[in-house]
Amino acid sequence: MIALTVPKSPPASPSGARARVTALFLIAVMGLELAARATDTEGLRHAVYAAMLCLLPVAANRFGLREAYLLTLCALLTVLIVLRVDAAAEAILSALDQAAFLMAFVLLLGLIQEAALTSPTVAACGRYLTRQPTGRRFLALYAGSNIMAVLFNLGTVSLIAPLIRRGVEEVAPGDPFNPVRERRQLSAMLRGFAWSVIWSPTAVAPLALMTLIPGIDRGRWIVLGLAISTLMMFVGWAEDQARWHRTQVRARGNAPAITRAPPFPIRDFAAFFGICVILFGMSFFFAEVTGNSVIFGLMITAPLLMTGWILLQNGGLGAVSRQRTSARLATILGPGFAAAAPVAVTLASSGYLGRAAAVLIPAQELAEALGLEALPGWVFLTGCALAVVALSQLALSPIMMAVFFGSLLGALPVLPADPTLTALALSCGWSLAMTSSPFATVVLLSAKATGQTGRTMTWSWNGTFTIVSVVVLAAIFFAFTGGA
């Protein structure tokens, strides 16, 4: 404790008290979900569901149209399950379990982002990426966003987008070509972030699919995903060069180009790499010790890593450092933590809807009606990715579709393609959705940070790249399956 006695404070306002209660319920969901998965106790699982449901009325004042829409759909599907499904209680509990997992997971991983927000290391890495010479700026921003998303998740956008805007104006104030420079750099950032989800060990959709489709080899998935993500970097770079080569030549005469990169911050990148190693090392350690999945190990590691990282930022284990760290943790998990409720409820609702919708649709009958067994494997895999892209245009959450398709395909006796490749294809669909759907979360955040519209950043800026990516993916899946 920072102090044993404090002056008597004035009575808390209703909104402040409500924020504290909301934060407590969010913390309860995280703690109870970890305990339930560690002990596999049914009573604890029901306690998680209760905490999650109690959160809804308390945090309702923070919900917008998106949350209201999703919760209404959840209620409607629940009614349909009660009316049409024989084992209705089991189906509802299964959907609640998926919802609780996603809520706890996004909250726990968000704790790492809190530590990264104040890290000088992360800021230094971001500045280096945005100050690269013209010839390699796209590759640097794509690769940097792709890698930083592992730890920083959506915070990558919050960090890099403002640095891009500031850097463009600093190099050539008032230059008429600045909007083009900004567009190219923002597109590189968006593409790099989008294609990180197919390999990142901390991406939400892959981890959700792991619990739904049996037989997935996560190690193989990461290797294949990393290879595809790297290939897409060069596809994106080629598209960028083909589109803007003439404009780039004209722009060189109007502004001083960055001809030399800033010194490489070796210590900062080494520290960032070290944090990644600690994150994954501890995740595998806890998975091995507890006999649980790596997903569970990651969830345990997140709060521990956050605490250790903040301690290092404050100078180590000294008394002053511990005091500052305690104050920071109290701030992170205090009333301000209630701001995470809308995102947590959105993901939880998406998980619930995906699992509930899959329960209502007979998987085997649908597969027979679509003739999935007769489809070549590469056609099926490409179709999975395109289905996610198509539905994302209707403002359906990618995580909702990942859970829906994962539940649906996981219920089939035999998949039309290899389970790992099927999961990879669905996550590729999520990547494509993030460069083509104006409603993707990363697009909305980017639009807010830059003043652009979601339609401009996707359909206008990245439409061609998305189409080319689909063609490349189809060829990759053809090669993976041998055309069979």
C-alpha positions as CSV (number, residue, x, y, z in Angstrom):
1,M,0.0,0.0,0.0
2,I,1.2,3.5,-0.7
3,A,-0.2,4.9,2.5
4,L,-2.0,3.4,5.5
5,T,-4.1,6.5,6.2
6,V,-5.7,8.8,3.8
7,P,-7.8,11.9,4.2
8,K,-11.5,11.3,4.1
9,S,-12.6,11.7,0.5
10,P,-16.0,13.1,-0.6
11,P,-18.7,10.7,-1.5
12,A,-18.2,9.0,-4.8
13,S,-20.4,10.2,-7.7
14,P,-22.9,7.6,-9.1
15,S,-20.9,7.4,-12.3
16,G,-17.7,6.9,-10.4
17,A,-19.2,4.2,-8.3
18,R,-20.6,2.5,-11.3
19,A,-17.3,2.6,-13.0
20,R,-15.7,0.9,-10.0
21,V,-18.3,-1.8,-10.0
22,T,-17.9,-2.3,-13.7
23,A,-14.1,-2.7,-13.3
24,L,-14.6,-5.2,-10.4
25,F,-16.9,-7.4,-12.6
26,L,-14.3,-7.3,-15.4
27,I,-11.6,-8.3,-13.0
28,A,-13.8,-11.0,-11.7
29,V,-14.3,-12.4,-15.2
30,M,-10.6,-12.6,-15.7
31,G,-9.8,-14.2,-12.4
32,L,-12.7,-16.7,-12.4
33,E,-12.0,-17.7,-16.0
34,L,-8.4,-18.5,-15.1
35,A,-9.4,-20.4,-12.0
36,A,-12.1,-22.3,-13.9
37,R,-9.7,-23.4,-16.6
38,A,-7.0,-24.3,-14.1
39,T,-9.2,-26.5,-12.0
40,D,-11.9,-27.5,-14.6
41,T,-14.5,-26.9,-11.9
42,E,-18.1,-26.6,-13.0
43,G,-19.0,-24.3,-10.1
44,L,-16.3,-21.8,-11.1
45,R,-17.5,-21.9,-14.7
46,H,-21.0,-20.9,-13.7
47,A,-19.5,-18.2,-11.5
48,V,-17.8,-16.8,-14.6
49,Y,-21.0,-16.8,-16.5
50,A,-22.8,-15.0,-13.6
51,A,-20.1,-12.3,-13.4
52,M,-20.3,-11.8,-17.1
53,L,-24.1,-11.5,-17.1
54,C,-24.0,-9.2,-14.1
55,L,-21.6,-6.9,-15.9
56,L,-24.2,-6.1,-18.7
57,P,-26.6,-4.0,-16.7
58,V,-23.8,-2.3,-14.7
59,A,-21.9,-1.3,-17.9
60,A,-25.0,-0.6,-20.0
61,N,-24.4,3.2,-19.9
62,R,-21.1,2.7,-21.8
63,F,-22.7,0.7,-24.7
64,G,-23.3,2.1,-28.1
65,L,-25.4,0.9,-31.0
66,R,-22.9,-1.9,-31.8
67,E,-23.2,-3.5,-28.3
68,A,-27.0,-3.0,-28.2
69,Y,-27.3,-4.6,-31.7
70,L,-25.1,-7.6,-30.7
71,L,-26.8,-8.2,-27.4
72,T,-30.2,-8.1,-29.0
73,L,-29.1,-10.7,-31.5
74,C,-27.8,-12.8,-28.6
75,A,-31.2,-12.7,-26.9
76,L,-33.0,-13.6,-30.2
77,L,-30.7,-16.6,-30.8
78,T,-31.1,-17.7,-27.2
79,V,-34.9,-17.8,-27.7
80,L,-34.5,-19.7,-30.9
81,I,-32.3,-22.3,-29.2
82,V,-34.8,-22.7,-26.4
83,L,-37.6,-23.3,-29.0
84,R,-35.8,-25.4,-31.5
85,V,-32.9,-27.3,-29.8
86,D,-33.5,-30.4,-27.7
87,A,-30.4,-29.9,-25.4
88,A,-31.1,-26.1,-25.1
89,A,-29.4,-25.7,-21.7
90,E,-26.2,-27.4,-22.9
91,A,-26.1,-25.3,-26.1
92,I,-26.6,-22.1,-24.2
93,L,-23.9,-23.0,-21.6
94,S,-21.5,-23.8,-24.5
95,A,-22.1,-20.4,-26.1
96,L,-21.6,-18.7,-22.7
97,D,-18.4,-20.6,-22.3
98,Q,-17.1,-19.3,-25.6
99,A,-18.2,-15.8,-24.7
100,A,-16.5,-15.9,-21.3
101,F,-13.3,-17.2,-22.8
102,L,-13.1,-14.4,-25.4
103,M,-14.0,-11.7,-22.8
104,A,-11.3,-12.9,-20.4
105,F,-8.8,-13.4,-23.1
106,V,-9.1,-9.9,-24.6
107,L,-9.0,-8.3,-21.2
108,L,-5.9,-10.2,-20.1
109,L,-4.0,-9.5,-23.3
110,G,-5.0,-5.9,-23.0
111,L,-2.9,-5.7,-19.8
112,I,0.2,-6.2,-21.9
113,Q,-0.9,-3.3,-24.1
114,E,-1.2,-1.1,-21.0
115,A,2.5,-1.7,-20.2
116,A,3.5,-1.2,-23.8
117,L,1.7,2.2,-23.9
118,T,4.3,3.8,-21.6
119,S,7.3,1.9,-22.8
120,P,10.1,4.0,-24.2
121,T,11.3,0.9,-26.0
122,V,8.1,0.6,-28.0
123,A,8.0,4.3,-28.8
124,A,11.6,4.2,-30.1
125,C,10.9,1.2,-32.3
126,G,7.8,3.0,-33.8
127,R,9.8,6.2,-34.5
128,Y,12.5,4.2,-36.3
129,L,10.0,2.5,-38.5
130,T,8.3,5.7,-39.7
131,R,11.6,7.5,-40.5
132,Q,12.9,5.1,-43.1
133,P,14.0,6.2,-46.6
134,T,11.4,6.1,-49.3
135,G,12.6,2.9,-51.0
136,R,12.2,0.7,-47.9
137,R,9.6,2.6,-45.9
138,F,6.7,0.3,-47.0
139,L,8.6,-2.8,-46.1
140,A,9.7,-1.4,-42.7
141,L,6.2,-0.3,-41.8
142,Y,4.6,-3.5,-42.9
143,A,7.1,-5.7,-41.1
144,G,7.2,-3.5,-38.0
145,S,3.4,-3.4,-37.7
146,N,3.3,-7.2,-38.3
147,I,5.7,-7.9,-35.5
148,M,4.6,-5.3,-33.0
149,A,1.0,-6.5,-33.3
150,V,2.1,-9.7,-31.4
151,L,2.5,-7.6,-28.2
152,F,0.7,-4.4,-28.9
153,N,-2.3,-5.7,-30.8
154,L,-4.6,-2.8,-31.8
155,G,-2.4,-0.5,-29.9
156,T,0.0,-0.7,-32.9
157,V,-2.4,1.5,-34.8
158,S,-2.7,4.0,-31.9
159,L,1.1,4.2,-31.8
160,I,2.2,4.2,-35.4
161,A,-0.6,6.2,-37.1
162,P,0.1,9.5,-35.3
163,L,3.8,9.0,-35.9
164,I,3.2,8.6,-39.6
165,R,1.1,11.8,-39.8
166,R,3.6,13.8,-37.7
167,G,6.6,12.5,-39.7
168,V,5.1,13.4,-43.1
169,E,4.5,17.0,-42.0
170,E,8.0,17.3,-40.4
171,V,9.8,16.2,-43.6
172,A,7.9,18.4,-46.0
173,P,5.6,20.9,-44.4
174,G,2.7,21.9,-46.7
175,D,3.9,19.8,-49.6
176,P,1.0,18.9,-52.0
177,F,2.2,15.3,-52.2
178,N,1.9,14.8,-48.4
179,P,-1.5,13.1,-48.6
180,V,-0.1,10.5,-51.0
181,R,2.8,9.8,-48.7
182,E,0.5,9.5,-45.7
183,R,-1.8,7.2,-47.7
184,R,1.0,4.9,-48.7
185,Q,2.4,4.7,-45.2
186,L,-1.0,4.1,-43.5
187,S,-1.8,1.4,-46.1
188,A,1.5,-0.3,-45.3
189,M,0.7,-0.2,-41.6
190,L,-2.8,-1.5,-42.1
191,R,-1.6,-4.4,-44.4
192,G,1.1,-5.4,-42.0
193,F,-1.3,-5.5,-39.0
194,A,-3.9,-7.3,-41.0
195,W,-1.7,-10.2,-42.1
196,S,-0.2,-10.6,-38.6
197,V,-3.3,-12.5,-37.4
198,I,-2.5,-15.6,-39.5
199,W,0.6,-16.3,-37.6
200,S,0.7,-14.2,-34.4
201,P,0.6,-16.5,-31.3
202,T,-1.5,-13.8,-29.5
203,A,-4.2,-13.2,-32.2
204,V,-7.7,-13.8,-30.9
205,A,-9.3,-15.6,-33.9
206,P,-6.7,-18.4,-34.2
207,L,-6.9,-19.1,-30.5
208,A,-10.7,-19.3,-30.7
209,L,-10.5,-21.7,-33.7
210,M,-8.1,-23.9,-31.7
211,T,-10.8,-24.7,-29.3
212,L,-13.4,-25.4,-32.0
213,I,-11.7,-27.5,-34.7
214,P,-10.0,-30.7,-33.6
215,G,-6.7,-31.8,-35.1
216,I,-5.1,-28.4,-35.6
217,D,-1.3,-28.3,-35.5
218,R,-0.6,-24.8,-34.1
219,G,3.1,-24.9,-34.8
220,R,2.6,-25.8,-38.4
221,W,-0.1,-23.1,-38.6
222,I,2.3,-20.4,-37.3
223,V,5.1,-21.4,-39.8
224,L,2.7,-21.4,-42.8
225,G,1.1,-18.2,-41.7
226,L,4.4,-16.5,-41.2
227,A,5.5,-17.5,-44.7
228,I,2.2,-16.3,-46.3
229,S,2.4,-13.0,-44.3
230,T,5.9,-12.4,-45.6
231,L,4.8,-13.2,-49.2
232,M,2.0,-10.7,-48.8
233,M,4.5,-8.1,-47.7
234,F,6.2,-8.3,-51.1
235,V,2.8,-8.5,-52.9
236,G,1.7,-5.3,-51.1
237,W,5.1,-3.6,-51.9
238,A,4.8,-4.5,-55.6
239,E,1.2,-3.1,-55.8
240,D,2.3,0.0,-54.0
241,Q,5.3,0.5,-56.4
242,A,3.2,-0.1,-59.5
243,R,0.5,2.3,-58.4
244,W,2.7,5.2,-57.2
245,H,5.9,5.0,-59.1
246,R,5.1,7.9,-61.4
247,T,3.8,10.0,-58.5
248,Q,6.9,9.2,-56.5
249,V,9.1,10.4,-59.3
250,R,7.2,13.7,-59.5
251,A,7.2,14.2,-55.8
252,R,11.0,13.9,-55.5
253,G,11.4,17.4,-56.9
254,N,9.0,19.0,-54.4
255,A,10.3,17.8,-51.1
256,P,13.5,16.7,-49.4
257,A,13.4,13.0,-49.4
258,I,14.7,11.0,-46.5
259,T,17.9,9.5,-48.0
260,R,19.4,7.9,-44.9
261,A,17.7,5.9,-42.1
262,P,18.2,7.0,-38.5
263,P,20.6,4.9,-36.4
264,F,19.2,1.5,-35.7
265,P,18.1,1.4,-32.0
266,I,19.7,-1.9,-31.2
267,R,19.0,-1.8,-27.5
268,D,15.3,-1.0,-28.0
269,F,14.7,-3.7,-30.6
270,A,16.7,-6.2,-28.5
271,A,14.5,-5.3,-25.5
272,F,11.4,-5.7,-27.6
273,F,12.6,-9.1,-28.8
274,G,13.4,-10.1,-25.3
275,I,9.9,-9.3,-24.1
276,C,8.5,-11.4,-26.9
277,V,10.8,-14.3,-25.8
278,I,9.7,-13.9,-22.2
279,L,6.0,-13.9,-23.2
280,F,6.1,-17.1,-25.3
281,G,8.6,-18.8,-22.9
282,M,6.4,-18.2,-19.9
283,S,3.3,-19.2,-21.9
284,F,4.8,-22.6,-22.8
285,F,6.2,-23.0,-19.3
286,F,2.7,-22.5,-17.6
287,A,1.1,-24.7,-20.2
288,E,3.6,-27.5,-19.4
289,V,3.3,-27.1,-15.6
290,T,-0.5,-27.0,-15.6
291,G,-1.0,-29.6,-18.3
292,N,-3.2,-27.1,-20.1
293,S,-3.0,-25.4,-23.5
294,V,-0.6,-22.7,-24.6
295,I,-3.7,-20.4,-24.8
296,F,-4.1,-20.9,-21.0
297,G,-0.4,-20.3,-20.5
298,L,-0.7,-17.0,-22.4
299,M,-3.6,-15.9,-20.3
300,I,-1.7,-16.5,-17.1
301,T,1.5,-14.9,-18.4
302,A,-0.2,-11.6,-19.5
303,P,-0.8,-10.0,-16.0
304,L,2.6,-11.2,-14.8
305,L,4.4,-9.8,-17.8
306,M,2.5,-6.5,-17.4
307,T,3.6,-6.2,-13.8
308,G,7.2,-7.1,-14.5
309,W,7.4,-4.7,-17.5
310,I,6.0,-1.8,-15.5
311,L,8.5,-2.6,-12.7
312,L,11.3,-2.3,-15.2
313,Q,10.0,1.0,-16.5
314,N,10.0,2.3,-13.0
315,G,13.6,1.3,-12.2
316,G,13.5,-2.3,-10.8
317,L,12.6,-3.7,-7.4
318,G,13.5,-0.8,-5.2
319,A,11.0,0.7,-2.8
320,V,10.2,3.7,-4.9
321,S,9.8,1.5,-8.0
322,R,7.4,-0.8,-6.2
323,Q,5.4,2.2,-4.9
324,R,5.1,3.6,-8.4
325,T,4.2,0.3,-9.9
326,S,1.5,-0.3,-7.3
327,A,0.1,3.1,-8.1
328,R,0.1,2.4,-11.8
329,L,-1.6,-1.0,-11.4
330,A,-4.2,0.7,-9.2
331,T,-4.8,3.1,-12.1
332,I,-5.0,0.4,-14.7
333,L,-7.4,-1.8,-12.8
334,G,-9.3,1.0,-11.2
335,P,-12.4,2.8,-12.4
336,G,-10.7,3.6,-15.7
337,F,-10.6,-0.2,-16.5
338,A,-14.3,0.1,-17.0
339,A,-13.6,1.7,-20.4
340,A,-12.7,-1.8,-21.6
341,A,-16.2,-3.0,-21.1
342,P,-17.6,-2.2,-24.6
343,V,-14.8,-4.0,-26.4
344,A,-15.0,-7.0,-24.0
345,V,-18.8,-7.2,-24.4
346,T,-18.4,-6.9,-28.2
347,L,-16.0,-9.9,-28.4
348,A,-18.0,-11.9,-25.9
349,S,-21.2,-11.3,-27.9
350,S,-19.5,-12.3,-31.1
351,G,-18.3,-15.5,-29.6
352,Y,-21.8,-16.3,-28.2
353,L,-23.4,-15.5,-31.6
354,G,-20.9,-17.6,-33.5
355,R,-21.4,-20.7,-31.3
356,A,-25.2,-20.2,-31.0
357,A,-25.7,-19.8,-34.7
358,A,-23.7,-22.9,-35.4
359,V,-25.9,-24.9,-33.0
360,L,-29.0,-23.8,-34.9
361,I,-27.6,-24.8,-38.3
362,P,-27.3,-28.6,-39.0
363,A,-23.7,-28.8,-40.1
364,Q,-23.9,-32.2,-41.9
365,E,-27.0,-31.3,-43.8
366,L,-25.5,-27.9,-44.8
367,A,-22.3,-29.6,-46.0
368,E,-24.3,-32.0,-48.1
369,A,-26.4,-29.3,-49.6
370,L,-23.3,-27.3,-50.5
371,G,-21.6,-30.3,-51.9
372,L,-18.5,-29.7,-49.8
373,E,-17.3,-33.3,-50.0
374,A,-17.0,-33.0,-53.8
375,L,-15.1,-29.7,-53.8
376,P,-11.3,-29.7,-54.4
377,G,-9.5,-28.9,-51.2
378,W,-8.1,-25.6,-52.6
379,V,-11.5,-24.4,-53.7
380,F,-12.9,-25.2,-50.3
381,L,-10.1,-23.3,-48.5
382,T,-10.4,-20.3,-50.8
383,G,-14.2,-20.3,-50.3
384,C,-13.7,-20.3,-46.5
385,A,-11.6,-17.1,-46.8
386,L,-14.0,-15.5,-49.2
387,A,-17.0,-16.3,-47.0
388,V,-15.4,-14.4,-44.2
389,V,-14.7,-11.4,-46.5
390,A,-18.2,-11.3,-47.9
391,L,-19.9,-11.4,-44.5
392,S,-17.5,-8.8,-43.1
393,Q,-19.0,-6.3,-45.6
394,L,-22.3,-6.7,-43.6
395,A,-20.6,-5.4,-40.5
396,L,-20.4,-8.9,-39.0
397,S,-17.4,-9.2,-36.7
398,P,-14.6,-11.4,-38.0
399,I,-14.4,-13.1,-34.5
400,M,-18.1,-13.9,-34.8
401,M,-17.5,-15.5,-38.2
402,A,-14.4,-17.3,-37.0
403,V,-16.4,-18.8,-34.1
404,F,-19.4,-19.6,-36.4
405,F,-17.4,-21.3,-39.1
406,G,-15.1,-23.0,-36.5
407,S,-18.1,-24.4,-34.7
408,L,-19.8,-25.4,-37.9
409,L,-16.8,-27.1,-39.5
410,G,-15.8,-28.6,-36.2
411,A,-19.1,-30.4,-36.1
412,L,-18.5,-32.2,-39.4
413,P,-17.4,-35.9,-39.2
414,V,-14.8,-35.3,-41.8
415,L,-13.5,-31.9,-43.0
416,P,-13.1,-31.4,-46.8
417,A,-9.5,-30.2,-46.2
418,D,-6.8,-30.6,-43.6
419,P,-7.8,-29.1,-40.2
420,T,-4.8,-26.9,-40.0
421,L,-5.2,-25.6,-43.5
422,T,-8.9,-25.0,-42.8
423,A,-8.1,-22.9,-39.8
424,L,-5.4,-21.1,-41.7
425,A,-7.9,-20.3,-44.5
426,L,-10.4,-18.8,-42.0
427,S,-7.7,-16.6,-40.5
428,C,-6.6,-15.5,-43.9
429,G,-10.3,-14.5,-44.5
430,W,-10.0,-12.3,-41.4
431,S,-6.8,-10.7,-42.8
432,L,-8.6,-10.0,-46.1
433,A,-11.5,-8.5,-44.1
434,M,-9.3,-6.0,-42.4
435,T,-8.2,-4.5,-45.7
436,S,-11.6,-4.7,-47.4
437,S,-14.3,-4.1,-44.7
438,P,-15.0,-0.5,-43.6
439,F,-16.4,-2.1,-40.4
440,A,-13.3,-3.9,-39.2
441,T,-12.1,-2.7,-35.8
442,V,-8.6,-1.9,-36.9
443,V,-10.0,0.2,-39.8
444,L,-12.3,2.1,-37.5
445,L,-9.4,2.9,-35.2
446,S,-7.2,3.9,-38.1
447,A,-9.9,6.1,-39.5
448,K,-10.4,7.8,-36.1
449,A,-6.7,8.4,-35.7
450,T,-6.2,9.9,-39.2
451,G,-9.5,11.6,-40.1
452,Q,-10.1,9.3,-43.1
453,T,-13.2,7.3,-43.7
454,G,-13.3,3.5,-43.4
455,R,-14.5,3.1,-47.0
456,T,-11.6,5.3,-48.2
457,M,-9.0,3.2,-46.3
458,T,-10.4,-0.1,-47.5
459,W,-12.2,0.0,-50.8
460,S,-10.3,2.9,-52.3
461,W,-6.8,2.5,-50.9
462,N,-6.6,-1.3,-50.5
463,G,-9.2,-2.7,-52.8
464,T,-6.7,-3.7,-55.5
465,F,-4.4,-5.2,-53.0
466,T,-7.2,-7.3,-51.5
467,I,-8.2,-8.7,-54.9
468,V,-4.6,-9.5,-55.8
469,S,-4.2,-11.2,-52.3
470,V,-7.2,-13.4,-53.0
471,V,-5.7,-14.6,-56.3
472,V,-2.3,-15.3,-54.6
473,L,-4.1,-17.1,-51.7
474,A,-5.9,-19.4,-54.2
475,A,-2.6,-20.3,-55.8
476,I,-1.1,-21.0,-52.4
477,F,-3.9,-23.3,-51.4
478,F,-3.7,-25.0,-54.7
479,A,0.0,-25.7,-54.1
480,F,-0.7,-26.8,-50.5
481,T,-3.3,-29.4,-51.6
482,G,-1.7,-30.4,-54.8
483,G,-4.9,-29.4,-56.6
484,A,-6.7,-32.3,-55.0
